């Protein structure tokens, strides 16, 4: 059972958008609106894999680049989360991803000032002399979130991070380093808060 119709539109969706053909899901998948795929550019087969009984609620966005791959495990809940993926984002089963959470596996722009300036010109839609984007200077590293992880409101998970199973990321935390299993982290940058049993 799912609320996705045979034409890949969502039942009672306010948007007329379809879920892209290279997105797969398991039994019991729920998606509130196909608008979640507004910034989807994935070319892989599949580019996004949702497990069984995954729920994708209000204002969630999956901004997947041409070579990006997102995998979401069974019974995971996304509520207003932003997943930006150039290479790989893997989220385990039974995860709770809260409002305003951002998960990014890339910087998406160069860090060096001169290259950032070129990138800004390259991205200007109506700039006639726009240069090529300096993509080689953009760094990406996979993100992996283990099973049964709870990520609080407005937390940010940055490139290259692995979060161990059963961990909790406090609201507003900025995670720049790996989080061991059964751990609570909080703050900016996120630091150890306590160990879970």
C-alpha positions in Angstrom: 0.0 0.0 0.0 1.2 3.5 -0.8 -0.4 6.9 -1.6 1.6 7.1 -4.9 -0.7 6.6 -7.9 0.2 4.5 -10.9 1.3 7.6 -12.9 3.8 8.4 -10.0 1.7 11.4 -8.8 0.7 11.6 -5.2 -2.9 11.1 -4.1 -4.5 14.5 -3.0 -1.2 16.3 -3.8 -1.5 20.1 -4.3 1.4 19.8 -6.8 0.9 18.2 -10.3 4.6 17.0 -10.2 5.4 13.3 -10.6 8.0 11.3 -8.5 11.0 10.7 -10.9 11.2 7.4 -12.6 14.5 6.5 -11.0 13.1 6.7 -7.4 12.1 3.4 -5.8 10.2 2.6 -2.7 9.0 -0.4 -0.6 5.6 -1.3 0.7 3.8 1.2 2.9 5.8 4.3 1.4 4.1 7.6 2.1 5.0 10.9 0.5 3.0 14.1 1.3 3.9 15.9 -2.0 6.0 15.2 -5.1 7.2 18.8 -4.7 9.9 17.1 -2.5 11.7 16.4 -5.8 11.7 20.0 -7.2 15.5 20.1 -7.1 16.1 16.5 -8.2 18.6 16.0 -11.0 19.6 12.4 -10.3 20.6 10.3 -13.3 21.6 7.0 -11.5 19.4 3.9 -11.6 18.1 4.2 -8.9 19.0 7.6 -7.7 16.9 7.4 -4.6 15.8 4.2 -2.7 13.2 4.4 0.0 12.6 1.3 2.2 9.3 -0.1 3.4 7.1 2.2 5.4 9.2 5.3 4.9 7.3 8.6 5.4 8.3 11.8 3.7 6.4 14.8 5.1 5.9 18.5 4.6 8.6 20.6 3.0 11.2 17.8 2.8 13.5 18.3 -0.2 15.7 15.8 -2.0 18.2 17.9 -4.0 20.1 15.1 -5.7 22.8 15.8 -8.3 23.3 13.8 -11.5 25.7 11.3 -9.8 24.0 11.3 -6.4 22.6 8.3 -4.6 20.3 8.4 -1.6 19.2 5.4 0.4 16.7 5.5 3.2 16.0 2.5 5.4 12.7 1.0 6.6 10.3 3.0 8.9 12.4 6.2 8.7 10.5 9.5 9.0 11.6 12.7 7.2 9.7 15.8 8.3 10.8 19.0 6.6 14.3 17.7 6.0 16.7 18.9 3.3 18.9 16.2 1.8 21.5 17.5 -0.6 23.5 14.8 -2.3 26.2 14.9 -5.0 27.7 11.4 -4.2 26.1 9.4 -1.4 23.8 9.8 1.6 22.7 6.7 3.4 20.1 6.8 6.2 19.4 3.7 8.2 16.1 2.2 9.4 13.8 3.6 12.2 15.4 7.1 12.0 13.6 10.3 12.9 14.7 13.3 10.9 13.2 16.5 12.2 12.1 19.9 10.8 14.8 22.0 9.3 17.5 19.3 9.4 20.1 19.7 6.6 22.2 16.7 5.4 24.9 17.6 2.9 27.6 15.4 1.4 29.3 18.2 -0.5 30.4 21.8 -0.1 28.6 22.5 -3.5 30.9 25.5 -4.0 34.7 26.0 -3.9 36.1 27.2 -0.6 38.8 29.4 -2.1 37.6 33.0 -2.6 38.8 33.4 -6.2 37.1 30.2 -7.3 34.0 31.1 -5.4 33.8 34.3 -7.4 34.0 32.4 -10.7 31.3 29.9 -9.4 29.0 32.8 -8.6 29.3 34.2 -12.1 28.9 30.7 -13.6 25.6 30.3 -11.7 24.1 33.6 -12.8 21.3 32.6 -15.2 21.4 35.8 -17.3 25.1 36.5 -17.3 26.2 36.3 -21.0 30.0 35.9 -20.3 29.6 33.2 -17.7 32.6 30.9 -17.2 32.6 27.2 -16.6 32.0 26.2 -12.9 35.2 25.2 -11.1 33.7 21.8 -10.2 37.1 20.1 -9.6 37.6 22.4 -6.6 34.4 21.3 -4.9 34.8 18.6 -2.2 32.3 15.8 -1.6 32.4 12.9 0.9 29.6 10.4 1.7 27.3 10.7 4.7 26.2 7.6 6.6 23.5 7.6 9.3 23.0 4.4 11.2 19.8 2.7 12.3 17.5 4.3 15.0 19.1 7.7 14.9 17.1 10.8 16.0 18.1 14.1 14.5 16.5 17.1 16.2 15.1 20.3 14.6 17.5 22.5 12.6 20.5 20.2 13.0 23.1 20.2 10.2 25.0 17.0 9.2 28.0 17.9 7.0 30.0 15.9 4.4 32.0 12.9 5.4 30.1 12.3 8.7 29.1 8.9 10.0 26.6 8.7 12.8 26.4 5.5 14.7 23.3 3.6 15.5 20.9 4.7 18.3 22.5 8.1 18.6 20.7 11.4 19.1 21.7 14.7 17.5 20.3 17.6 19.5 18.3 20.4 18.0 20.5 23.0 16.3 23.7 20.8 16.4 26.2 21.2 13.6 27.8 17.8 13.1 31.3 18.0 11.5 32.8 14.8 12.8 31.8 11.2 13.3 29.4 10.3 16.1 29.9 7.0 17.9 26.9 4.6 18.4 24.6 5.3 21.4 25.8 8.9 21.9 24.1 12.2 22.3 25.8 15.2 20.8 24.9 18.9 21.0 26.2 22.3 20.0 28.1 24.1 17.3 30.3 22.3 16.5 28.5 19.3 18.0 30.3 17.7 21.0 29.7 14.7 23.2 26.8 15.3 25.7 26.1 11.9 27.1 26.2 8.2 26.5 23.0 6.2 26.0 22.4 2.7 27.4 
